[in-house]
Amino acid sequence: MIGHKNWVSNLDTSKKSMVRLVDDNTIEAAGIRDIKIKKDGRIVIFIESVLHVSSMKCNQLSVGQIVEKGFFFVCMKNDLLKVYDLK
């Protein structure tokens, strides 16, 4: 799920849904979008069909999807996530 509009493209508003959070509250997903994550001005990760929840204050990305895109090393430490490819 993602809240940042500048990371997304191709909003499909026909696929709205409600998302249930861990505290049992729900929020509305405005649709499904594709996201592009850039590094040094070039797209390094493109993930399709991500729920766009405009009311979210932070993003939730699937580490499994990032690994499926070819990033082979993921390190989480001290509130920081680093993702590395073979290069």
Residue pairs with C-beta under 8 A, 6 or more apart in sequence:
1 19
1 29
1 50
1 51
1 52
1 53
1 56
1 59
1 60
2 8
2 33
2 35
2 50
2 51
2 52
2 53
2 56
2 59
2 60
2 61
3 52
3 53
3 54
3 55
3 56
3 57
3 58
3 59
4 59
5 52
5 54
7 35
7 36
7 37
7 59
8 33
8 34
8 35
8 36
8 50
8 52
9 33
9 34
9 35
9 36
10 33
10 34
11 30
11 31
11 32
11 33
11 52
12 31
12 32
12 33
13 30
13 31
14 31
15 29
15 31
15 32
16 28
16 29
16 30
16 31
17 28
17 29
17 51
18 26
18 27
18 28
18 29
19 26
19 27
19 28
19 29
19 51
19 53
20 26
21 27
27 53
27 55
27 56
28 53
28 55
29 51
29 52
29 53
30 52
30 53
30 54
31 51
31 52
32 49
32 50
32 51
32 52
33 50
33 52
34 46
34 47
34 48
34 49
34 50
35 45
35 46
35 47
35 50
36 43
36 45
36 46
37 43
37 44
37 45
37 46
37 47
38 44
44 85
45 66
45 69
45 71
45 83
46 69
47 61
47 62
47 65
47 66
47 69
63 74
63 81
66 74
66 83
67 74
70 85
70 86
71 83
71 84
71 85
72 84
72 85
72 86
73 83
73 84
73 85
74 81
74 82
74 83
74 84
75 81
75 82
75 84
76 82
